[in-house]
Amino acid sequence: MRLFRPLAVGLGGLALTLALPAGAALASSGTFTWLGPGGKAYSLQNPPDKRCLDMSQEARGARNALKQPVAVYTGKHCTGQKTQLAPGKVAPSGARFASVVFNPR
């Protein structure tokens, strides 16, 4: 019985690892950068796909260095005017945004 429990736990962990999808398949590949308060640069590596993320502070000058498109919105919760940025594209430096979706549908 003492040998069975560690073996069962180990096999259960292996089964979960094999059953869960790879993290890379659920994230955009590359870097998204923007300017925050005072012109300070911020970046996000390999952000999650198809999820609306609200910015917690002033954000402008979005730069898409991802392999997928990005959509930035003027309002929170991905509302308001939408600006689509293809891979490698940059929004005007003064263009403010309040939320973003990586690899939108």
Secondary structure as GFF3:
##gff-version 3
##sequence-region A 1 105
A	DSSP	alpha_helix	4	19	.	.	.	ID=ss1
A	DSSP	three_ten_helix	23	26	.	.	.	ID=ss2
A	DSSP	beta_strand	30	35	.	.	.	ID=ss3
A	DSSP	three_ten_helix	37	39	.	.	.	ID=ss4
A	DSSP	beta_strand	41	45	.	.	.	ID=ss5
A	DSSP	beta_strand	52	54	.	.	.	ID=ss6
A	DSSP	beta_strand	60	66	.	.	.	ID=ss7
A	DSSP	beta_strand	70	75	.	.	.	ID=ss8
A	DSSP	three_ten_helix	76	78	.	.	.	ID=ss9
A	DSSP	beta_strand	79	85	.	.	.	ID=ss10
A	DSSP	beta_strand	99	102	.	.	.	ID=ss11
###
